[in-house]
Structures are given as C-alpha cells and as structure tokens.
Amino acid sequence: MKQLLGLVALASAFVPAAFAQDSDALTVYGRANVSLQSNDEGNGAETDVVSNSSRFGFKGSAELENDLEVFYQLEFGVDLADSEDDAVTNRNQVVGLRGNFGKVMIGRYDTFLKDSQGSIDQFKDYEADLKSLFRGENREDNTVTYYSPEFYNISFGVTYVAAETENQDDGVSFGLLYGDEKLKSTPVYAAIAIDRDVAGYDIEQLSVYTKAGKFKLGAALQQFESVNGLYEGDGYLLSAAYPYNNWVFKGQYQSLDESGDTDASFSFGADYHFSGDTRVYTWYTGRDCDIDTYTSRGCGGAAGVEQDFFAVGIRHDFSW
C-alpha cells in the first residue's frame, strides 16, 4: 500500500506540471475492472471478488528532429480486491524511438507473440483468457522490440529477450502482421508469430480476426514444445462477438491437446456499454481438465476435473 500511495503522490505532483508545459506531453490512463465471481475448480463453489488486470499508467512522446520521436510508457497493475499480495505490480514499461524506420523500444514489454494476438480473445483478463490453456503469454524483462513500417498492410516485428543468467539462452519472438487489429481499415487481421527459447518454450501461433456482417470472428492455432523436451502439444481457439444496441454478446471455445489428453474450455457472456468508457458484464466459463502434466493458470494438472466459473462485474476505462 505504501508503494501505491507513493506513486499517487508522484503523479499528483508531476501531472499538473507536465500539462502546464504541453497539453499533449503526457497521458494518464487506466482501467478499473472488478467482478463478483463464483469459482468451482472441482471441489465445490466459492465466491470471491476479483480484480481483473486493473491498471494505471503514464505515456507520452516528444518530437526530436528529422521526423524522429521519443516515446515512453510506464504501466502498473493494481489489485482492487485483495491486499494480501503487492498492491502494485509492474506491467509494460519502456522507452523508445519511432520514425520512418518504424519503432524500437527497450525495457519490459509483451513479447511479439503475445502482442500479435490482436482482439481474437473475447475473454481477455478473465478466467477464459487465452493464456488459461495456451503457452506464450509472456511479458518479459530485458527486452528490445522492433516493429517495421507497414507495406501494403504487412509489417514484421521482433522481440529480443536477454537472458538473466549464464545458464539461460537468449530468447527471440518474431513474426508477420497483416491488417488492422480493430478491423477499421482492413476487413481481416492476421498474424504469424514464433517464439524460440522464450520462458522455456518454442511456440508457433497463427491468429486471424475478421468480420461477417455484424459478427466479429476470431481463431488461433498454436503448437508448442518445451526447451527441455518434456512437454509438447497443440491447440486452437474460436471466438465470436455480436453487437446489438448497447449490448455485445460473445462466445469462445478453446482446446489444447497434449500426449493424447485434452483440456477444453467454453465461455459465453454479454457486455452492456453505458458509454465508450463504462460497461457492466456477465460471463460463464466451463472447463474440462484431462491433462495431468500441464501447469498453467487454467487446469494446472487437475486431471479428470470439471470446473465452472460465473461472474458479474463492472469495468471503467479512463484517460486524461
């Protein structure tokens, strides 16, 4: 809590001064996302209040010369429901340069593979988040990331992850992107991403997001193998969202196969948008766990178990 109060005090002192000099110099932003959630992991249901990746941060940029710009981002996670762990955690925190050559940044950031998924995950930050079964959802320290300019809607990117010890190999996450992940300028978004020696895994993943009338449809294919050769598997995800007036109805199915056993989850839910910044929501996730070696946020090796999760919550995004 002292850490949180210190950051708030720093922001209170710094933000007014920054805006007095240049109204575009600094953006303060964040998200408060909290739900009342029933969790049944196979041993009976328990009710809990959950903070779903709530966060706040600072970002900005400044022009240098020759169309060159420096930019920065300092983002922190905040647990609005539980004070037992650290109140504030580190999220993406980088400084970089951008211009006609693209952009390069250094610090702590999502790997290219994680960043490349776009909007295919309709239950991101919730129990059915893509990372509940898939590998590769990594935010790494000691990274240098480069994204190229677009050429006919195609670009490429690479994240270099420096090893922290002599016993580790440096990692790399790289691939190709096509289109606009928000589907505003192109009808299709697609990404091919590859991890090598990142967080102990080699991964290949294909992500696709498109529109069919009012429906937004997403799909992902992944295969992975641990660097030590103990684990390997493959899986897929399918998602759909449909807006109706202020509502967005959505569903998602994800499956992962490892050595002939399968973990699978299915989810459906609805968001009601009061405005572009505030929504209330409800969702249900059911999960069948068969793999006894897989360790993740999801089944966690709980073979032969059926899990059920239900939540109602509110999310508010802000920036100034």
Beta strands, then each sheet from edge to edge (+ up, - down):
strand 1: 26-40
strand 2: 45-51
strand 3: 55-63
strand 4: 69-78
strand 5: 88-99
strand 6: 102-110
strand 7: 139-147
strand 8: 154-161
strand 9: 171-178
strand 10: 188-198
strand 11: 201-212
strand 12: 215-226
strand 13: 232-244
strand 14: 247-258
strand 15: 261-273
strand 16: 278-289
strand 17: 305-319
sheet 1: 2+ 1- 3+ 4- 5+ 6- 7+ 8- 9+ 10- 11+ 12- 13+ 14- 15+ 16- 17+
end
